[in-house]
Amino acid sequence: MSGTTPSIALSVVSSDSLAAIAKSEPCVMVIIGASGDLTKRLLMPALYNLVCDGLLSENFAVLGTSRTKMDSAEFRASMAGKEEGLRAFHTRKEFDDEQCDRLMSRLHYEPSNITVEDFTALRKTVARLDAEVGAQGNVLFYFAMAPRFFGSLCETLAKAGFREGPGWKRIIVEKPFGTDLESALKLNEEILRYWDESQIYRVDHYLGKETVQNLLAFRFTNGMFEPLWNKDNIDNIQFNVCEAVDVQGRGGYYDSSGVLRDMMQNHMFQMLAYLCMEAPGSFESNAIRNEKAKLLQAVRVYEPKEVERYVVRGQYGPSHKADGSVDKPGYRQEKDVAPGSDTETFAAARLHIDNLRWAGVPIYLRSGKALWKRGTEIVVEFKKPPLATMRGSAVTQLDANRLVFHIQPTQGIGLMFQAKVPGPVLDLQQVDMTFNYGSAFKASRYTGYEVMLYSCSRGDATLFSRGDLVEAAWRVAQPLLDYWKSHPAGDSFPNYSRNSWGPKAADELVRRDGRRWFEVVTPETLERSPLFKGADPMLLKAVIMALRSVSIEAGEVIIECGAVAQEMYLLCQGEVEVVDAAGKVLAQLKTGDFFGEVGLLASVPRTGTVRAVGRCDLFVLEQHEFFRILRDYPHFAEAMSAVARERYQIAIPARQLMAGSNDHA
């Protein structure tokens, strides 16, 4: 069952327009497992945001239940608490005590076990609350519990009589929906034995993110791009979900999951479906979900030899201090992780979509933990025009046009293309036209769960997974799990260090196709350099666009001792060593490190040689580009002059930087 209001409407409008959106439908929301962190950290802040924005029906109540013994007053105090409640986890700039009190007044609690007897008593409480608030018999169940309980919960609710009576009855279940294909099929069978598919809402909070939802709007409301959205114009598509954090003390959970189950099979496959699906007949939820299902069913299911060829797995090892001692542990040394664990913390894959639109276009997916940066992006790379069209000019290389969807931490869309640099000769530079949510709309306060709760209350299932979608995704993922189980990683793990881009095999996976991962440098990444720490966002954006990528082979010298400085480097992939004139190694730099920044500020000889230990990918910022930026934005020259003096003890006036001279006093 679906409604007529697409859930995308809630998340992309500014708050000034929220008054035009209908409120959620009346209902009693029953949170089963309400004493857990999910309720405190995510559900209550989401409900609070809906209350603050006037989107939650007045005819609404929450009944929390779990095995924990407490009464309604204690439940309210726990949910609103300053240390571990709403006051700690809300996402708004300012906390509104009045709206918090309004929400808390709607909260109720009753302890129970998963038994027909307890749930029958729970049903009487729901009926009483229904009569008090006028919920019209509508009940929304939220399963805030482990998936192993979903089947018994559905059975017990049905046997306690919750299916009967007026109004609608809907169930939201959290991910993961199964741990493999067999368990997903079994879980679907258990749930649908007692409830209709139209009543089941399988939540994936990732789909509540504005930029993920905007994939639908972008695809089907912009006529300028749809004719290009096919194998004739697009060279490849890359999905990157990179996390700088490790398992953060959740080793017990993660060791039975891994990145394939935790990230790829659900979040990334959902984004893939939105980006590559065919146009639906309408924006009605089932029309959209039908096309998503068709897309996932067209993804090739690999044979074992194809898994070996097209899929890479990895696991992070420890990071080390300068003296060689361990700084942070590797995955196998994390708490609650088996010492010889084969659980993957990184995976990269090339997928094939075997349909007329995408046949032959490689789809690359990459995700991992303890990487060099945090960032989620989708990169659509278009085919290059022939270089022959530039004959007779000084242009020797053409870059691909790229459309970049920034999901997090930045939310926006960037279009990268070639433009002529001002001057008497034809010289090209890549430029970026960027749409940023924070600039175009009032900054989002939403966590993603608001959209899910609101949409479910209105019967809009657009952003929820249907049973066939879940099964289609597992059919693609299952051969990978089977191959890894039959081919233990053993001593090959760990195969990448913390703060890197992952295992070298992931880089080779793409290079075999004559391509490279497109690394999106974020302002957050650039600010790791002392030169740009705390810099104006406009300056950071200009510098990012001026970065040029280069590849260096093992043993090759990047900076020669004594040579006059001319550029700054960001090590994107690989490892380099700094040696003195006598050949003594002074330092080793790894992925994410900057070096040579002083070369942008002062014309001084390099004090050491930097050479590649293995193959390296780097970003380079050249002096003339840096000076051009400062000429284009003169007020940044003053800021850089101050940085040179305070952080590098170099005295160079702003006028010299703008003039393109870095001779210093």
C-alpha positions as CSV (number, residue, x, y, z in Angstrom):
1,M,0.0,0.0,0.0
2,S,1.4,3.4,-0.9
3,G,0.3,7.0,-0.6
4,T,0.4,9.9,-3.1
5,T,3.0,12.0,-1.4
6,P,6.6,11.1,-2.6
7,S,8.8,11.0,0.5
8,I,11.5,13.0,-1.4
9,A,9.4,16.1,-0.9
10,L,10.1,16.2,2.8
11,S,13.9,16.3,2.7
12,V,14.8,18.7,-0.2
13,V,12.6,21.7,0.6
14,S,13.7,24.5,2.8
15,S,12.1,24.8,6.2
16,D,10.2,27.9,5.1
17,S,8.2,25.6,2.8
18,L,7.5,22.8,5.4
19,A,4.2,24.4,6.3
20,A,2.9,23.5,2.9
21,I,3.5,19.7,3.5
22,A,0.7,17.6,5.1
23,K,1.3,16.3,8.6
24,S,2.0,12.7,9.3
25,E,-1.1,10.6,9.6
26,P,-2.6,9.9,13.1
27,C,-1.2,6.7,14.7
28,V,0.2,5.1,17.8
29,M,3.8,4.2,17.3
30,V,4.9,1.1,19.2
31,I,8.7,0.9,19.6
32,I,9.7,-2.7,20.4
33,G,13.1,-2.6,22.0
34,A,12.6,1.0,23.1
35,S,15.3,0.9,25.9
36,G,18.1,0.6,23.4
37,D,20.4,3.2,21.9
38,L,18.6,3.3,18.6
39,T,15.6,5.0,20.2
40,K,17.6,7.5,22.1
41,R,20.1,8.4,19.4
42,L,18.0,8.3,16.3
43,L,14.3,7.8,16.7
44,M,13.7,10.5,19.4
45,P,15.8,13.2,17.6
46,A,13.8,12.4,14.4
47,L,10.4,12.7,16.1
48,Y,11.6,15.9,17.8
49,N,12.6,17.4,14.4
50,L,9.1,16.5,13.0
51,V,7.5,18.1,16.0
52,C,9.6,21.3,15.7
53,D,8.8,21.5,12.0
54,G,5.0,21.0,12.6
55,L,5.0,17.7,10.6
56,L,3.9,15.3,13.3
57,S,0.2,14.8,13.7
58,E,-1.5,16.0,16.9
59,N,-3.2,12.6,17.0
60,F,0.0,10.8,17.7
61,A,1.4,8.8,20.7
62,V,4.5,6.6,21.3
63,L,4.4,3.4,23.3
64,G,7.8,2.1,24.1
65,T,8.3,-1.5,25.3
66,S,11.1,-3.8,26.1
67,R,12.2,-6.2,28.8
68,T,13.6,-3.4,30.9
69,K,11.4,-2.6,33.9
70,M,10.4,1.0,34.2
71,D,7.3,3.2,34.0
72,S,6.3,6.0,31.6
73,A,7.9,8.7,33.8
74,E,11.2,7.0,33.9
75,F,11.0,6.3,30.1
76,R,10.4,10.0,29.4
77,A,13.3,11.1,31.7
78,S,15.6,8.6,29.9
79,M,14.6,9.9,26.5
80,A,14.9,13.6,27.3
81,G,18.1,13.3,29.4
82,K,20.9,15.7,29.0
83,E,23.7,13.1,29.2
84,E,22.3,10.3,27.0
85,G,18.9,11.5,25.8
86,L,17.4,14.0,23.4
87,R,19.3,17.0,24.8
88,A,22.5,15.2,24.0
89,F,21.6,13.8,20.6
90,H,19.3,16.4,19.0
91,T,20.5,17.8,15.6
92,R,19.2,21.4,15.7
93,K,21.2,24.5,16.3
94,E,19.2,25.4,19.3
95,F,17.2,23.2,21.7
96,D,13.5,24.0,22.1
97,D,12.4,22.9,25.6
98,E,8.7,23.6,24.8
99,Q,8.7,21.3,21.8
100,C,10.7,18.7,23.7
101,D,8.0,18.8,26.4
102,R,5.3,18.4,23.8
103,L,7.0,15.3,22.5
104,M,7.7,13.9,25.9
105,S,4.0,14.3,26.9
106,R,3.2,11.8,24.1
107,L,5.6,9.1,25.3
108,H,4.4,6.1,27.3
109,Y,6.1,2.8,28.3
110,E,5.1,-0.7,29.3
111,P,7.6,-3.6,29.9
112,S,6.9,-6.8,28.0
113,N,8.5,-10.0,26.7
114,I,7.8,-11.5,23.3
115,T,4.9,-13.6,24.4
116,V,1.3,-13.7,23.3
117,E,0.2,-13.0,26.8
118,D,2.4,-9.8,27.2
119,F,1.5,-8.6,23.7
120,T,-2.2,-9.1,24.3
121,A,-1.8,-6.8,27.3
122,L,0.1,-4.4,25.1
123,R,-2.7,-4.4,22.6
124,K,-5.1,-3.1,25.3
125,T,-2.7,-0.3,26.1
126,V,-2.5,0.6,22.4
127,A,-6.3,0.7,22.2
128,R,-6.5,3.0,25.3
129,L,-3.9,5.4,23.8
130,D,-5.7,5.2,20.4
131,A,-8.9,6.4,22.1
132,E,-7.1,9.2,24.0
133,V,-5.3,10.7,21.0
134,G,-7.7,9.8,18.2
135,A,-5.3,7.7,16.2
136,Q,-8.2,6.1,14.2
137,G,-6.9,2.6,14.8
138,N,-3.6,3.2,13.0
139,V,-0.6,1.5,14.5
140,L,3.1,1.8,13.4
141,F,5.4,-0.9,14.9
142,Y,9.1,-0.2,14.9
143,F,11.3,-3.2,15.5
144,A,14.3,-1.7,17.3
145,M,15.8,-5.1,17.9
146,A,18.2,-7.6,16.3
147,P,16.9,-9.2,13.0
148,R,16.8,-12.6,14.6
149,F,13.7,-11.5,16.5
150,F,11.8,-10.2,13.5
151,G,10.1,-13.5,12.7
152,S,8.9,-14.2,16.2
153,L,7.8,-10.6,16.7
154,C,5.6,-10.8,13.6
155,E,4.1,-14.0,14.7
156,T,3.4,-12.9,18.3
157,L,1.9,-9.6,17.1
158,A,-0.5,-11.5,14.8
159,K,-1.5,-14.0,17.5
160,A,-2.1,-11.2,20.0
161,G,-4.7,-9.8,17.6
162,F,-2.9,-6.7,16.3
163,R,-4.0,-7.4,12.7
164,E,-7.6,-6.9,13.6
165,G,-9.6,-3.7,14.0
166,P,-10.0,-0.5,12.0
167,G,-7.1,1.6,10.6
168,W,-3.8,0.5,9.1
169,K,-1.1,-1.6,10.7
170,R,2.5,-1.1,9.4
171,I,5.8,-2.6,10.5
172,I,9.3,-1.0,10.1
173,V,12.2,-3.4,10.4
174,E,15.8,-2.3,10.7
175,K,18.7,-3.6,8.6
176,P,20.5,-6.0,8.2
177,F,17.7,-8.0,6.6
178,G,19.4,-11.4,6.7
179,T,23.0,-12.2,6.8
180,D,23.1,-14.1,3.5
181,L,20.6,-15.1,0.7
182,E,19.3,-18.1,2.6
183,S,18.6,-16.2,5.8
184,A,17.0,-13.3,3.9
185,L,14.7,-15.7,2.1
186,K,13.8,-17.4,5.4
187,L,13.2,-14.1,7.1
188,N,10.9,-12.9,4.3
189,E,9.0,-16.1,4.5
190,E,8.6,-15.8,8.3
191,I,7.4,-12.2,8.1
192,L,5.0,-12.6,5.2
193,R,3.4,-15.7,6.8
194,Y,1.5,-13.3,9.0
195,W,1.6,-9.9,7.3
196,D,1.2,-8.5,3.8
197,E,4.1,-7.1,1.8
198,S,2.3,-3.8,1.7
199,Q,2.5,-3.6,5.6
200,I,6.3,-4.2,5.8
201,Y,8.7,-1.3,5.5
202,R,12.4,-2.4,5.4
203,V,14.3,0.7,6.5
204,D,17.7,1.8,5.1
205,H,18.5,5.1,6.8
206,Y,21.0,5.9,4.0
207,L,18.0,6.5,1.7
208,G,16.9,9.3,4.0
209,K,19.9,11.4,3.0
210,E,19.0,14.3,0.8
211,T,21.6,13.6,-1.8
212,V,20.7,10.0,-2.1
213,Q,17.0,10.9,-2.6
214,N,18.1,13.7,-5.0
215,L,19.4,11.0,-7.4
216,L,15.8,10.3,-8.3
217,A,15.0,14.0,-8.9
218,F,18.3,14.5,-10.8
219,R,17.7,11.6,-13.1
220,F,14.1,12.2,-14.0
221,T,13.5,15.9,-13.8
222,N,16.5,17.2,-15.8
223,G,16.0,16.6,-19.5
224,M,19.6,17.8,-20.3
225,F,21.2,14.7,-18.7
226,E,18.8,11.8,-19.5
227,P,19.9,11.6,-23.2
228,L,23.5,11.1,-22.0
229,W,22.7,8.5,-19.4
230,N,23.8,5.4,-21.3
231,K,26.8,3.3,-22.5
232,D,27.3,5.6,-25.5
233,N,28.3,8.6,-23.4
234,I,29.4,7.3,-20.0
235,D,32.7,5.6,-19.6
236,N,32.4,4.3,-16.0
237,I,30.7,4.9,-12.7
238,Q,32.4,4.8,-9.3
239,F,30.7,4.5,-5.9
240,N,33.1,5.4,-3.0
241,V,32.1,5.0,0.7
242,C,35.2,5.7,2.7
243,E,35.4,5.8,6.5
244,A,38.3,7.2,8.5
245,V,37.0,5.5,11.6
246,D,37.8,1.9,12.6
247,V,35.2,-0.5,14.1
248,Q,35.1,1.8,17.2
249,G,34.7,-0.9,19.8
250,R,32.0,-2.8,17.9
251,G,34.3,-5.7,17.0
252,G,31.8,-8.2,18.3
253,Y,29.1,-7.0,15.8
254,Y,31.5,-6.3,12.9
255,D,33.3,-9.6,13.1
256,S,30.1,-11.3,12.1
257,S,29.3,-8.8,9.4
258,G,32.1,-7.2,7.4
259,V,31.9,-4.4,4.9
260,L,30.0,-6.4,2.2
261,R,27.1,-7.1,4.6
262,D,27.4,-3.8,6.5
263,M,27.7,-1.4,3.5
264,M,27.7,-2.8,0.0
265,Q,24.8,-5.2,-0.1
266,N,22.4,-2.6,1.2
267,H,23.4,1.1,1.1
268,M,25.6,0.9,-2.0
269,F,23.3,-1.4,-4.0
270,Q,20.4,1.0,-3.3
271,M,22.4,4.0,-4.6
272,L,23.4,1.9,-7.6
273,A,19.7,1.2,-8.3
274,Y,18.7,4.8,-8.1
275,L,21.5,6.0,-10.3
276,C,21.1,3.4,-13.1
277,M,17.4,2.3,-13.1
278,E,15.1,3.0,-16.0
279,A,12.5,5.8,-15.8
280,P,9.5,4.7,-13.8
281,G,6.0,5.1,-15.2
282,S,5.2,7.4,-12.3
283,F,6.6,8.5,-8.9
284,E,4.2,6.1,-7.2
285,S,6.3,4.0,-4.8
286,N,5.7,0.6,-6.5
287,A,6.5,2.0,-9.9
288,I,9.9,3.2,-8.6
289,R,10.6,0.0,-6.7
290,N,9.7,-2.1,-9.8
291,E,12.4,-0.4,-11.7
292,K,14.9,-0.7,-8.9
293,A,14.2,-4.4,-8.8
294,K,14.7,-4.7,-12.5
295,L,18.1,-3.0,-12.3
296,L,19.4,-5.2,-9.4
297,Q,18.2,-8.3,-11.2
298,A,20.2,-7.2,-14.3
299,V,23.5,-7.0,-12.2
300,R,25.5,-10.1,-13.2
301,V,25.7,-12.8,-10.6
302,Y,29.4,-13.9,-10.6
303,E,30.9,-17.4,-10.9
304,P,33.8,-18.2,-8.6
305,K,36.4,-17.2,-11.3
306,E,34.7,-13.9,-11.8
307,V,34.8,-13.2,-8.1
308,E,38.5,-13.8,-8.1
309,R,38.9,-11.4,-11.1
310,Y,36.5,-8.6,-10.3
311,V,36.4,-8.4,-6.5
312,V,39.0,-7.4,-3.9
313,R,38.8,-7.7,-0.1
314,G,41.0,-6.2,2.6
315,Q,41.5,-5.8,6.3
316,Y,43.4,-3.0,8.0
317,G,46.5,-3.5,10.0
318,P,48.0,-1.3,12.7
319,S,49.4,2.1,12.3
320,H,52.9,2.9,13.6
321,K,54.6,5.8,15.2
322,A,57.9,7.3,13.9
323,D,59.9,5.0,16.1
324,G,58.2,2.0,14.6
325,S,56.1,1.2,17.7
326,V,52.3,0.5,17.2
327,D,50.2,3.6,17.4
328,K,46.8,2.1,16.8
329,P,45.9,-1.6,16.6
330,G,45.0,-3.6,13.5
331,Y,41.6,-5.1,13.1
332,R,42.7,-8.5,14.5
333,Q,43.8,-6.8,17.6
334,E,40.6,-4.9,18.2
335,K,38.4,-5.8,21.2
336,D,36.0,-8.8,20.6
337,V,37.6,-9.6,17.2
338,A,38.9,-13.2,16.7
339,P,42.8,-13.1,16.5
340,G,42.8,-14.8,13.1
341,S,39.6,-13.2,11.8
342,D,39.0,-13.3,8.0
343,T,36.3,-10.5,8.2
344,E,36.9,-7.9,5.5
345,T,37.0,-4.3,6.5
346,F,37.5,-3.2,2.9
347,A,36.0,-4.4,-0.4
348,A,36.2,-3.2,-4.0
349,A,34.4,-4.7,-7.0
350,R,33.7,-4.2,-10.6
351,L,30.1,-5.0,-11.4
352,H,28.4,-5.5,-14.8
353,I,24.8,-4.5,-15.5
354,D,23.7,-6.7,-18.3
355,N,21.0,-4.6,-20.0
356,L,20.8,-2.5,-23.1
357,R,21.5,0.8,-21.3
358,W,24.6,-0.2,-19.4
359,A,26.1,-3.2,-21.2
360,G,29.9,-2.8,-21.2
361,V,30.1,0.1,-18.7
362,P,32.1,-0.8,-15.7
363,I,30.5,-0.1,-12.3
364,Y,33.1,0.2,-9.6
365,L,32.3,0.0,-5.9
366,R,34.7,0.7,-3.1
367,S,34.2,0.9,0.7
368,G,36.3,0.4,3.8
369,K,37.2,1.4,7.3
370,A,40.3,3.1,8.7
371,L,41.0,4.8,5.4
372,W,42.7,8.1,4.8
373,K,39.5,10.2,4.8
374,R,35.8,10.2,5.4
375,G,33.7,10.7,2.3
376,T,30.9,9.2,0.2
377,E,30.7,10.1,-3.5
378,I,29.3,8.8,-6.7
379,V,31.4,9.7,-9.7
380,V,29.9,9.5,-13.2
381,E,32.8,9.8,-15.7
382,F,31.9,10.6,-19.3
383,K,33.8,9.5,-22.4
384,K,36.6,11.8,-23.5
385,P,36.4,13.6,-26.9
386,P,39.1,12.7,-29.4
387,L,42.4,14.6,-28.7
388,A,42.8,15.0,-32.5
389,T,40.3,17.9,-32.3
390,M,43.0,19.8,-30.5
391,R,45.7,19.4,-33.3
392,G,47.5,22.7,-33.9
393,S,47.1,23.9,-30.3
394,A,49.2,23.5,-27.2
395,V,46.7,21.1,-25.6
396,T,48.3,17.7,-25.2
397,Q,45.7,16.1,-22.9
398,L,41.9,16.2,-22.3
399,D,40.4,15.3,-19.0
400,A,37.1,13.5,-18.7
401,N,34.0,15.4,-17.8
402,R,32.7,14.2,-14.5
403,L,29.5,14.5,-12.5
404,V,30.1,14.0,-8.8
405,F,27.4,13.4,-6.3
406,H,28.6,14.3,-2.8
407,I,26.7,12.3,-0.2
408,Q,28.7,13.0,3.0
409,P,30.2,14.8,4.7
410,T,29.6,17.5,2.0
411,Q,26.2,17.3,0.4
412,G,25.9,18.5,-3.2
413,I,26.6,17.9,-6.8
414,G,29.6,19.0,-8.9
415,L,30.0,19.1,-12.6
416,M,33.6,19.1,-13.8
417,F,34.5,20.3,-17.3
418,Q,37.2,22.0,-19.4
419,A,37.4,25.8,-19.7
420,K,40.0,28.1,-21.4
421,V,42.4,29.8,-19.1
422,P,42.4,33.6,-19.8
423,G,45.4,34.5,-22.0
424,P,46.5,34.7,-25.6
425,V,47.0,31.0,-26.2
426,L,44.6,28.0,-25.8
427,D,45.3,26.5,-22.4
428,L,42.7,24.4,-20.7
429,Q,41.9,24.1,-17.0
430,Q,39.3,21.9,-15.3
431,V,36.6,23.9,-13.6
432,D,33.8,22.8,-11.2
433,M,30.2,24.0,-11.1
434,T,29.0,23.0,-7.7
435,F,25.5,22.8,-6.2
436,N,25.8,22.8,-2.4
437,Y,22.8,22.0,-0.2
438,G,24.0,24.3,2.6
439,S,24.0,27.2,0.2
440,A,20.9,26.4,-1.9
441,F,18.7,25.5,1.0
442,K,18.8,26.1,4.7
443,A,21.3,23.6,6.2
444,S,19.6,20.2,6.8
445,R,18.9,19.3,10.3
446,Y,17.7,15.8,9.5
447,T,19.2,12.5,10.3
448,G,17.3,10.5,7.6
449,Y,15.0,8.8,10.1
450,E,12.5,11.7,10.0
451,V,11.9,11.0,6.3
452,M,11.4,7.3,7.0
453,L,9.0,7.8,9.9
454,Y,7.0,10.4,8.1
455,S,6.8,8.4,4.8
456,C,5.7,5.2,6.6
457,S,3.0,7.0,8.4
458,R,1.6,8.2,5.1
459,G,1.9,4.8,3.4
460,D,4.7,6.0,1.0
461,A,7.1,3.0,0.6
462,T,9.3,4.7,-2.1
463,L,12.4,4.8,0.2
464,F,11.9,1.3,1.7
465,S,13.1,-2.0,0.3
466,R,10.6,-4.6,-0.9
467,G,11.2,-8.3,-0.5
468,D,12.2,-8.9,-4.1
469,L,14.7,-6.0,-3.9
470,V,16.4,-7.5,-0.8
471,E,16.6,-10.9,-2.5
472,A,18.0,-9.5,-5.7
473,A,20.8,-7.7,-3.8
474,W,21.6,-10.9,-1.8
475,R,21.8,-12.9,-5.1
476,V,24.6,-10.6,-6.2
477,A,26.4,-10.6,-2.9
478,Q,26.1,-14.3,-2.1
479,P,28.8,-15.6,-4.6
480,L,31.3,-13.2,-3.0
481,L,30.5,-14.6,0.5
482,D,30.8,-18.2,-0.8
483,Y,34.1,-17.6,-2.5
484,W,35.6,-15.9,0.5
485,K,34.4,-18.6,2.8
486,S,36.0,-21.3,0.6
487,H,39.2,-19.2,0.1
488,P,40.3,-18.0,3.6
489,A,42.4,-14.9,3.7
490,G,44.8,-16.3,6.3
491,D,48.2,-14.7,6.3
492,S,47.3,-12.4,3.4
493,F,45.4,-10.3,6.1
494,P,46.0,-7.5,7.0
495,N,46.8,-6.2,3.6
496,Y,46.5,-2.4,4.1
497,S,47.5,-0.1,6.8
498,R,45.4,2.4,8.6
499,N,45.0,5.9,7.0
500,S,45.6,4.5,3.5
501,W,43.3,4.0,0.5
502,G,43.1,0.3,1.1
503,P,44.9,-2.7,-0.5
504,K,47.0,-2.2,-3.6
505,A,44.9,-4.9,-5.3
506,A,42.0,-2.4,-5.4
507,D,44.1,0.1,-7.3
508,E,45.2,-2.7,-9.7
509,L,41.5,-3.8,-10.2
510,V,40.8,-0.5,-11.9
511,R,44.2,0.0,-13.6
512,R,43.7,-3.3,-15.5
513,D,40.9,-1.6,-17.3
514,G,43.1,1.4,-18.1
515,R,41.3,3.6,-15.6
516,R,41.9,5.0,-12.1
517,W,39.9,5.7,-9.0
518,F,38.8,9.3,-9.1
519,E,39.9,10.5,-5.6
520,V,37.7,13.3,-4.3
521,V,39.7,15.7,-2.2
522,T,37.5,17.3,0.4
523,P,38.1,20.6,2.3
524,E,38.4,18.5,5.4
525,T,41.3,16.6,3.8
526,L,43.1,19.7,2.6
527,E,42.9,21.3,6.1
528,R,45.2,18.6,7.4
529,S,48.0,20.6,5.9
530,P,49.1,23.4,8.3
531,L,49.2,25.7,5.3
532,F,45.4,25.4,4.8
533,K,44.1,24.7,8.3
534,G,41.1,26.9,9.0
535,A,41.3,28.5,5.5
536,D,38.3,30.1,3.9
537,P,36.1,27.5,2.2
538,M,36.3,29.4,-1.1
539,L,40.1,29.2,-1.0
540,L,40.0,25.5,-0.3
541,K,37.6,24.9,-3.2
542,A,39.9,26.9,-5.6
543,V,42.9,24.9,-4.4
544,I,41.1,21.6,-4.8
545,M,40.2,22.4,-8.4
546,A,43.9,23.4,-9.1
547,L,45.3,20.1,-7.9
548,R,46.8,17.9,-10.7
549,S,47.1,14.2,-10.4
550,V,50.4,12.4,-11.2
551,S,51.6,8.8,-10.9
552,I,55.2,8.0,-9.8
553,E,56.9,4.6,-10.2
554,A,58.8,2.9,-7.4
555,G,62.3,4.4,-6.9
556,E,61.5,7.5,-8.8
557,V,62.6,10.8,-7.3
558,I,59.8,13.3,-6.7
559,I,61.8,16.1,-5.1
560,E,65.6,16.4,-5.5
561,C,67.7,17.7,-2.6
562,G,68.9,21.2,-3.5
563,A,66.4,21.9,-6.2
564,V,64.5,25.1,-6.0
565,A,60.9,24.5,-4.6
566,Q,58.1,24.7,-7.2
567,E,55.1,22.8,-5.8
568,M,53.3,21.1,-3.0
569,Y,52.3,17.4,-2.9
570,L,49.5,15.4,-1.4
571,L,50.2,11.7,-1.3
572,C,47.0,10.0,-2.4
573,Q,48.1,6.4,-2.7
574,G,51.4,4.7,-1.8
575,E,54.5,5.5,0.4
576,V,57.5,7.8,0.0
577,E,60.7,8.3,2.0
578,V,62.6,11.5,2.7
579,V,66.4,11.1,2.6
580,D,69.3,13.5,3.2
581,A,72.3,14.1,1.0
582,A,74.1,11.1,2.4
583,G,71.2,8.8,1.6
584,K,70.0,8.5,5.2
585,V,66.2,8.0,5.6
586,L,64.9,10.9,7.6
587,A,61.1,10.1,7.4
588,Q,58.5,8.0,5.7
589,L,55.3,9.5,4.5
590,K,52.1,7.6,3.7
591,T,48.7,8.0,2.1
592,G,47.1,11.3,3.2
593,D,50.4,13.1,4.1
594,F,51.4,16.5,2.6
595,F,54.9,17.5,1.8
596,G,56.6,20.5,0.1
597,E,54.2,23.1,1.3
598,V,57.0,25.6,1.9
599,G,57.7,25.5,-1.8
600,L,54.5,27.4,-2.5
601,L,55.6,30.3,-0.2
602,A,59.4,30.6,-0.6
603,S,62.0,30.0,-3.3
604,V,64.4,28.0,-1.3
605,P,66.4,24.9,-2.1
606,R,64.9,21.6,-1.0
607,T,66.5,20.3,2.1
608,G,66.0,16.6,1.3
609,T,65.2,14.2,-1.5
610,V,61.8,12.5,-1.6
611,R,61.5,9.3,-3.5
612,A,58.7,6.7,-4.0
613,V,59.0,3.5,-2.1
614,G,56.4,1.8,-4.4
615,R,54.1,3.1,-7.1
616,C,52.5,6.3,-5.9
617,D,49.6,8.5,-6.9
618,L,49.9,12.1,-5.9
619,F,48.1,15.4,-6.2
620,V,50.3,18.4,-7.1
621,L,49.6,22.1,-6.5
622,E,52.0,24.1,-8.6
623,Q,53.3,27.5,-7.7
624,H,51.9,29.3,-10.8
625,E,48.4,27.9,-10.0
626,F,48.7,28.9,-6.4
627,F,49.7,32.4,-7.4
628,R,46.9,32.6,-9.9
629,I,44.4,31.8,-7.1
630,L,45.8,34.5,-4.9
631,R,45.6,37.0,-7.8
632,D,42.0,36.0,-8.4
633,Y,41.2,36.4,-4.7
634,P,43.5,39.1,-3.3
635,H,42.1,38.9,0.2
636,F,43.4,35.3,0.4
637,A,47.0,36.6,-0.2
638,E,46.8,38.5,3.1
639,A,45.7,35.4,4.8
640,M,48.5,33.3,3.3
641,S,51.1,35.9,4.2
642,A,50.0,35.7,7.8
643,V,50.1,31.8,7.7
644,A,53.6,32.0,6.2
645,R,54.7,34.2,9.1
646,E,53.0,32.4,11.9
647,R,53.3,28.7,10.9
648,Y,56.4,28.6,8.8
649,Q,58.4,31.7,10.1
650,I,58.6,33.0,6.5
651,A,58.2,36.8,5.9
652,I,56.6,37.4,2.5
653,P,54.3,40.3,1.8
654,A,50.9,39.6,0.3
655,R,51.7,41.8,-2.7
656,Q,54.7,39.5,-3.6
657,L,52.4,36.5,-3.5
658,M,49.9,38.2,-5.8
659,A,52.7,39.2,-8.1
660,G,53.8,35.6,-8.4
661,S,57.1,36.0,-6.5
662,N,57.9,33.9,-3.5
663,D,61.3,35.4,-2.7
664,H,61.2,36.2,1.0
665,A,63.0,38.4,3.4
